[in-house]
């Protein structure tokens, strides 16, 4: 089990897992905000986290907001270990006509803490890189038959 220190500057209760087997803990808005059609707002959670080295935090929107045309602009948002600034979430209102209102204290996103593998990047030549064939090679973006 990993411990993440939480410094809460908002009036909201500290983040928590709603259920024992949830992957993420809820994030609440520390402000009431209206997002105009086709605009993005950076919603402050009032939280600062101390994520240990070797871990990251991934911010994901709660699934019910997709029905309203709301997305996280850089989903999933990544919070690196070592960042102790305010946790803000880039929320985009994709609705072309209607504004979206987020209430103070509303649970709108969640954060998942993931352990990161230690990766070594090994530069190689083009010949060495393409030496082994795969079933896909450089095919992507629908190459498996959806488009």
FENSUL-V907589 format. One record per run of one state. SS is the DSSP state (H for helix, E for strand, C for the rest). FROM is the first residue (numbers start at 1). TO is the last residue. If there is no record, write none. Layout:
SS;FROM;TO, SS;FROM;TO
This chain:
C;1;4, E;5;8, C;9;24, E;25;28, C;29;32, E;33;35, C;36;39, E;40;44, C;45;46, E;47;50, C;51;54, E;55;61, C;62;62, H;63;68, C;69;69, E;70;72, C;73;76, E;77;80, C;81;87, E;88;93, C;94;99, E;100;102, C;103;106, E;107;115, C;116;125, H;126;129, C;130;147
